[in-house]
Amino acid sequence: GDTIQYTFTTPVDLSKEATYSFTVSIDVEGDIYAEDNSKNTNVACTYKPMDAGVTAIVGPTNRLMTNSEYLVIAVKNYGEGIIYDVPVSATISKNENAIATLSGSISEILAGETVEYTFTNPIDIEIGGFYDVSARTELNNDIDHENDEFTDRIYSYMIDCGIESIISPSNTVVEG
């Protein structure tokens, strides 16, 4: 059988936040199988603004680092409704060269809440010095992109061992 697409000409008012149920039916004279002549679907409409953003680089903090550190960020839901599957990403750079790019997804953030997210791939920031970290949300239909990204600098301590003085034996000659 052939399939046709039909667009209804009467507009439907979906301006109220709700779950709408639609049933579409056909009635064709001589149809031998009436059980497939109707389809139902539900459409949930929300008009609450969606807005998420990174508010902090939580860790690692300034200390002696290793070659297997996990980046932790704080992400806030600035919107009025629950948001799901919020994509996040981060870039870690040293001397303006990207050394790692991370991505992930936060399953749920309640309205007004802030959650911490730990990226699953470790980063190597063992070499001492400053690292620039830029983390961002990439939420579809986000109404305010000004708060999506947060940038900070972390410091990996360098090991510097040296001799400051010799305490004993001293340069005094002891006669005996």
C-alpha atoms as a printed R data frame, in Angstrom:
    type eleno elety resid chain resno       x      y      z
1   ATOM     1    CA   GLY     A     1   0.000  0.000  0.000
2   ATOM     2    CA   ASP     A     2   0.835  3.602 -0.512
3   ATOM     3    CA   THR     A     3   1.463  6.063  2.306
4   ATOM     4    CA   ILE     A     4   0.445  9.692  2.132
5   ATOM     5    CA   GLN     A     5   1.267 12.623  4.403
6   ATOM     6    CA   TYR     A     6  -1.541 14.945  5.407
7   ATOM     7    CA   THR     A     7  -1.274 18.327  7.130
8   ATOM     8    CA   PHE     A     8  -4.344 19.565  8.949
9   ATOM     9    CA   THR     A     9  -5.327 23.139  8.124
10  ATOM    10    CA   THR     A    10  -6.977 23.986 11.437
11  ATOM    11    CA   PRO     A    11  -4.377 25.333 13.921
12  ATOM    12    CA   VAL     A    12  -4.133 23.810 17.394
13  ATOM    13    CA   ASP     A    13  -3.596 26.038 20.445
14  ATOM    14    CA   LEU     A    14  -0.665 24.615 22.441
15  ATOM    15    CA   SER     A    15   0.010 27.831 24.357
16  ATOM    16    CA   LYS     A    16  -0.695 26.343 27.796
17  ATOM    17    CA   GLU     A    17   1.872 24.185 29.496
18  ATOM    18    CA   ALA     A    18   0.351 20.706 29.534
19  ATOM    19    CA   THR     A    19   0.412 17.234 28.035
20  ATOM    20    CA   TYR     A    20  -1.831 17.119 24.974
21  ATOM    21    CA   SER     A    21  -3.383 13.918 23.637
22  ATOM    22    CA   PHE     A    22  -4.046 13.578 19.916
23  ATOM    23    CA   THR     A    23  -6.034 10.918 18.120
24  ATOM    24    CA   VAL     A    24  -6.051 10.753 14.336
25  ATOM    25    CA   SER     A    25  -8.596  8.494 12.625
26  ATOM    26    CA   ILE     A    26  -9.606  7.652  9.088
27  ATOM    27    CA   ASP     A    27 -12.789  6.169  7.714
28  ATOM    28    CA   VAL     A    28 -12.465  4.738  4.227
29  ATOM    29    CA   GLU     A    29 -15.398  2.947  2.618
30  ATOM    30    CA   GLY     A    30 -14.512 -0.650  1.849
31  ATOM    31    CA   ASP     A    31 -11.555 -0.771  4.305
32  ATOM    32    CA   ILE     A    32 -11.073 -4.469  5.141
33  ATOM    33    CA   TYR     A    33  -8.950 -3.946  8.304
34  ATOM    34    CA   ALA     A    34 -10.368 -1.218 10.592
35  ATOM    35    CA   GLU     A    35  -8.040 -1.955 13.561
36  ATOM    36    CA   ASP     A    36  -5.251  0.259 12.106
37  ATOM    37    CA   ASN     A    37  -7.485  3.237 11.297
38  ATOM    38    CA   SER     A    38  -6.624  5.215 14.439
39  ATOM    39    CA   LYS     A    39  -3.390  6.409 16.097
40  ATOM    40    CA   ASN     A    40  -2.914  8.098 19.484
41  ATOM    41    CA   THR     A    41  -0.008 10.176 20.728
42  ATOM    42    CA   ASN     A    42   0.785 12.483 23.640
43  ATOM    43    CA   VAL     A    43   2.825 15.684 23.348
44  ATOM    44    CA   ALA     A    44   4.236 17.380 26.451
45  ATOM    45    CA   CYS     A    45   4.626 21.149 26.056
46  ATOM    46    CA   THR     A    46   6.696 23.237 28.412
47  ATOM    47    CA   TYR     A    47   7.466 26.880 28.058
48  ATOM    48    CA   LYS     A    48   9.712 27.223 31.047
49  ATOM    49    CA   PRO     A    49  12.992 28.744 29.974
50  ATOM    50    CA   MET     A    50  15.938 26.372 29.919
51  ATOM    51    CA   ASP     A    51  19.246 27.776 31.086
52  ATOM    52    CA   ALA     A    52  22.287 25.974 32.452
53  ATOM    53    CA   GLY     A    53  25.858 27.074 33.017
54  ATOM    54    CA   VAL     A    54  29.143 26.082 34.591
55  ATOM    55    CA   THR     A    55  29.706 28.003 37.833
56  ATOM    56    CA   ALA     A    56  33.082 26.645 38.988
57  ATOM    57    CA   ILE     A    57  36.016 24.378 38.374
58  ATOM    58    CA   VAL     A    58  35.793 22.339 41.584
59  ATOM    59    CA   GLY     A    59  38.911 20.235 41.199
60  ATOM    60    CA   PRO     A    60  41.603 19.341 41.045
61  ATOM    61    CA   THR     A    61  42.843 22.263 43.108
62  ATOM    62    CA   ASN     A    62  46.332 23.732 43.254
63  ATOM    63    CA   ARG     A    63  48.642 20.989 44.496
64  ATOM    64    CA   LEU     A    64  51.168 18.409 43.337
65  ATOM    65    CA   MET     A    65  49.332 16.695 40.462
66  ATOM    66    CA   THR     A    66  49.615 13.271 38.828
67  ATOM    67    CA   ASN     A    67  49.211 11.917 35.322
68  ATOM    68    CA   SER     A    68  45.699 10.705 36.196
69  ATOM    69    CA   GLU     A    69  43.569 13.563 37.578
70  ATOM    70    CA   TYR     A    70  39.807 13.866 37.204
71  ATOM    71    CA   LEU     A    71  38.246 17.228 36.377
72  ATOM    72    CA   VAL     A    72  35.202 18.165 38.479
73  ATOM    73    CA   ILE     A    73  32.924 21.081 37.556
74  ATOM    74    CA   ALA     A    74  29.835 22.673 39.123
75  ATOM    75    CA   VAL     A    75  26.815 23.179 36.847
76  ATOM    76    CA   LYS     A    76  23.735 25.228 37.759
77  ATOM    77    CA   ASN     A    77  20.222 25.036 36.355
78  ATOM    78    CA   TYR     A    78  19.197 28.701 36.164
79  ATOM    79    CA   GLY     A    79  15.857 27.753 34.612
80  ATOM    80    CA   GLU     A    80  12.449 27.135 36.123
81  ATOM    81    CA   GLY     A    81  12.051 23.474 35.158
82  ATOM    82    CA   ILE     A    82  13.995 20.250 35.449
83  ATOM    83    CA   ILE     A    83  16.519 19.788 32.648
84  ATOM    84    CA   TYR     A    84  17.706 16.422 31.402
85  ATOM    85    CA   ASP     A    85  20.775 15.121 29.578
86  ATOM    86    CA   VAL     A    86  22.777 18.349 29.815
87  ATOM    87    CA   PRO     A    87  25.864 18.112 27.570
88  ATOM    88    CA   VAL     A    88  29.078 19.430 29.138
89  ATOM    89    CA   SER     A    89  32.592 19.784 27.785
90  ATOM    90    CA   ALA     A    90  35.967 21.047 28.925
91  ATOM    91    CA   THR     A    91  39.311 21.942 27.403
92  ATOM    92    CA   ILE     A    92  42.544 21.898 29.394
93  ATOM    93    CA   SER     A    93  45.466 23.896 27.984
94  ATOM    94    CA   LYS     A    94  49.091 24.522 28.962
95  ATOM    95    CA   ASN     A    95  50.950 27.391 27.312
96  ATOM    96    CA   GLU     A    96  47.937 27.921 24.998
97  ATOM    97    CA   ASN     A    97  48.173 24.336 23.674
98  ATOM    98    CA   ALA     A    98  45.187 22.083 24.312
99  ATOM    99    CA   ILE     A    99  46.334 18.948 26.108
100 ATOM   100    CA   ALA     A   100  42.887 17.427 26.717
101 ATOM   101    CA   THR     A   101  39.302 17.804 25.561
102 ATOM   102    CA   LEU     A   102  36.595 16.174 27.647
103 ATOM   103    CA   SER     A   103  32.863 15.680 27.171
104 ATOM   104    CA   GLY     A   104  30.014 14.195 29.121
105 ATOM   105    CA   SER     A   105  26.359 14.520 30.023
106 ATOM   106    CA   ILE     A   106  24.555 15.274 33.276
107 ATOM   107    CA   SER     A   107  21.394 13.171 33.482
108 ATOM   108    CA   GLU     A   108  19.228 15.598 35.485
109 ATOM   109    CA   ILE     A   109  19.413 18.975 37.245
110 ATOM   110    CA   LEU     A   110  16.452 20.235 39.242
111 ATOM   111    CA   ALA     A   111  15.310 23.847 38.828
112 ATOM   112    CA   GLY     A   112  17.621 26.226 40.692
113 ATOM   113    CA   GLU     A   113  19.999 23.435 41.757
114 ATOM   114    CA   THR     A   114  23.756 23.143 41.289
115 ATOM   115    CA   VAL     A   115  25.351 19.727 40.795
116 ATOM   116    CA   GLU     A   116  28.951 18.590 40.565
117 ATOM   117    CA   TYR     A   117  30.006 16.563 37.547
118 ATOM   118    CA   THR     A   118  33.200 14.504 37.309
119 ATOM   119    CA   PHE     A   119  34.444 13.807 33.790
120 ATOM   120    CA   THR     A   120  35.138 10.109 33.301
121 ATOM   121    CA   ASN     A   121  38.439 10.421 31.431
122 ATOM   122    CA   PRO     A   122  41.527 11.282 33.493
123 ATOM   123    CA   ILE     A   123  43.853 14.099 32.452
124 ATOM   124    CA   ASP     A   124  47.649 14.234 32.690
125 ATOM   125    CA   ILE     A   125  48.671 17.448 34.445
126 ATOM   126    CA   GLU     A   126  51.718 16.066 36.247
127 ATOM   127    CA   ILE     A   127  54.162 18.523 34.686
128 ATOM   128    CA   GLY     A   128  54.427 21.560 36.945
129 ATOM   129    CA   GLY     A   129  53.005 24.916 35.991
130 ATOM   130    CA   PHE     A   130  49.719 26.615 35.161
131 ATOM   131    CA   TYR     A   131  46.878 24.938 33.290
132 ATOM   132    CA   ASP     A   132  43.939 26.862 31.835
133 ATOM   133    CA   VAL     A   133  40.610 25.056 32.170
134 ATOM   134    CA   SER     A   134  37.534 26.093 30.209
135 ATOM   135    CA   ALA     A   135  34.293 24.187 30.886
136 ATOM   136    CA   ARG     A   136  30.892 24.808 29.323
137 ATOM   137    CA   THR     A   137  27.351 23.549 29.003
138 ATOM   138    CA   GLU     A   138  25.883 22.898 25.549
139 ATOM   139    CA   LEU     A   139  22.173 22.692 26.342
140 ATOM   140    CA   ASN     A   140  19.816 22.844 23.355
141 ATOM   141    CA   ASN     A   141  17.425 25.808 23.531
142 ATOM   142    CA   ASP     A   142  19.464 27.481 26.276
143 ATOM   143    CA   ILE     A   143  18.127 31.038 26.617
144 ATOM   144    CA   ASP     A   144  21.306 32.654 28.032
145 ATOM   145    CA   HIS     A   145  24.666 31.707 26.547
146 ATOM   146    CA   GLU     A   146  26.481 34.327 28.640
147 ATOM   147    CA   ASN     A   147  26.590 31.958 31.645
148 ATOM   148    CA   ASP     A   148  27.384 28.723 29.785
149 ATOM   149    CA   GLU     A   149  31.171 28.845 30.141
150 ATOM   150    CA   PHE     A   150  33.515 29.164 33.109
151 ATOM   151    CA   THR     A   151  37.280 29.496 32.834
152 ATOM   152    CA   ASP     A   152  39.825 29.123 35.604
153 ATOM   153    CA   ARG     A   153  43.497 28.391 36.098
154 ATOM   154    CA   ILE     A   154  44.895 25.574 38.193
155 ATOM   155    CA   TYR     A   155  48.482 25.139 39.281
156 ATOM   156    CA   SER     A   156  50.416 21.909 39.387
157 ATOM   157    CA   TYR     A   157  53.226 22.249 41.908
158 ATOM   158    CA   MET     A   158  56.698 21.529 40.694
159 ATOM   159    CA   ILE     A   159  59.085 19.404 42.697
160 ATOM   160    CA   ASP     A   160  62.270 21.331 43.361
161 ATOM   161    CA   CYS     A   161  64.698 19.689 45.720
162 ATOM   162    CA   GLY     A   162  67.988 21.299 46.621
163 ATOM   163    CA   ILE     A   163  70.550 21.628 49.375
164 ATOM   164    CA   GLU     A   164  70.284 24.781 51.416
165 ATOM   165    CA   SER     A   165  73.137 24.170 53.862
166 ATOM   166    CA   ILE     A   166  75.326 21.512 55.433
167 ATOM   167    CA   ILE     A   167  74.740 21.344 59.145
168 ATOM   168    CA   SER     A   168  77.216 18.679 60.146
169 ATOM   169    CA   PRO     A   169  80.091 18.315 59.947
170 ATOM   170    CA   SER     A   170  80.773 22.019 60.091
171 ATOM   171    CA   ASN     A   171  83.879 23.812 58.899
172 ATOM   172    CA   THR     A   172  85.170 24.019 62.495
173 ATOM   173    CA   VAL     A   173  88.245 21.893 63.214
174 ATOM   174    CA   VAL     A   174  88.009 19.945 66.424
175 ATOM   175    CA   GLU     A   175  91.395 19.058 68.012
176 ATOM   176    CA   GLY     A   176  91.559 16.144 70.224
